Amino acid sequence: MAGALAAIGASVCCVGPLLLIALGIGGGWVSNLSAMAPYRPVFIGLALLFLGLACRKLYSPPLICTPGPPCADPRTLKRWRLAFWLIAAMSLGLLAVPRLAPLFF
């Protein structure tokens, strides 16, 4: 979740105005939403760091788990991995928006 939030923070300078314009909300103040642009590399680094840590935790050798808790169920691990890859794909898509945005204007 931290990686997804960091990816949203990294793309807020580009996705925010694009989303507002797509919804029909415009005006001169929309250009002020790019104030977060200087912090974009920090958010990108955080997003990649958190996604890497989550991947490491999900794919490292499992800890010994007593029967009963959710970690003992292999279906739970499969669901966590699926959720991770869905969030990672969405996060990387958000990080790619600034490079892909000129194709839509």
C-alpha positions in Angstrom: 0.0 0.0 0.0 2.9 2.4 0.8 4.3 1.8 -2.8 0.9 2.7 -4.3 0.5 5.8 -2.2 4.0 6.9 -3.1 3.2 6.3 -6.8 0.1 8.4 -6.5 2.2 11.2 -4.8 4.7 11.0 -7.7 2.1 11.4 -10.4 -0.1 14.0 -8.7 1.6 16.8 -10.6 0.6 15.2 -13.9 -2.4 13.0 -13.3 -4.3 15.6 -11.2 -4.6 18.3 -13.9 -5.3 15.7 -16.6 -8.1 14.1 -14.5 -9.6 17.5 -13.7 -9.6 18.6 -17.4 -11.1 15.2 -18.4 -13.9 15.9 -15.9 -14.5 19.3 -17.5 -13.0 21.3 -14.6 -10.6 23.9 -15.9 -9.3 27.3 -15.2 -6.0 29.1 -14.6 -5.6 27.5 -11.1 -5.2 24.0 -12.6 -1.6 25.0 -13.6 -0.8 25.5 -9.9 -1.2 21.8 -9.3 2.3 21.3 -10.7 3.8 22.6 -7.5 4.6 19.0 -6.5 6.7 18.4 -9.6 10.1 19.1 -7.9 9.3 16.3 -5.3 8.5 13.7 -8.0 11.9 12.0 -7.9 11.6 11.5 -4.2 8.1 9.9 -4.5 9.3 7.7 -7.4 12.2 6.5 -5.2 9.8 5.8 -2.3 7.4 4.0 -4.6 10.1 1.7 -6.0 11.6 1.1 -2.6 8.2 0.1 -1.0 7.3 -2.1 -4.0 10.7 -3.8 -3.7 10.3 -4.4 0.0 6.8 -5.8 -0.5 8.1 -8.1 -3.3 11.0 -9.2 -1.1 8.6 -10.0 1.8 6.2 -12.0 -0.5 8.8 -14.0 -2.3 11.3 -14.6 0.5 11.3 -18.1 2.1 8.3 -18.4 4.3 8.6 -18.2 8.0 7.5 -21.2 10.1 3.9 -20.7 10.8 1.7 -22.6 13.3 -1.6 -24.0 11.8 -4.5 -21.6 12.1 -3.2 -18.1 11.3 -3.7 -16.7 7.8 0.0 -17.3 6.9 -0.5 -21.0 7.1 -3.0 -21.0 4.3 -1.4 -21.1 0.8 -4.4 -19.5 -0.8 -3.8 -16.4 1.4 -0.2 -16.1 0.0 -1.6 -16.4 -3.6 -4.1 -13.6 -2.9 -1.4 -11.4 -1.4 0.8 -12.0 -4.4 -2.0 -11.3 -6.9 -2.9 -8.0 -5.0 0.8 -7.0 -5.0 1.1 -7.5 -8.8 -2.1 -5.6 -9.5 -1.0 -2.7 -7.3 2.5 -2.8 -8.8 1.1 -2.6 -12.3 -1.2 0.3 -11.4 1.7 2.1 -9.6 4.0 1.7 -12.6 1.3 2.9 -14.9 0.9 6.0 -12.7 4.6 6.6 -12.8 4.6 6.4 -16.6 1.9 9.0 -17.0 4.2 12.0 -17.4 6.1 10.4 -20.2 2.9 9.2 -21.9 0.8 12.3 -21.4 2.2 14.2 -24.5 0.8 11.4 -26.6 -2.8 12.4 -25.6 -2.5 16.2 -26.0 
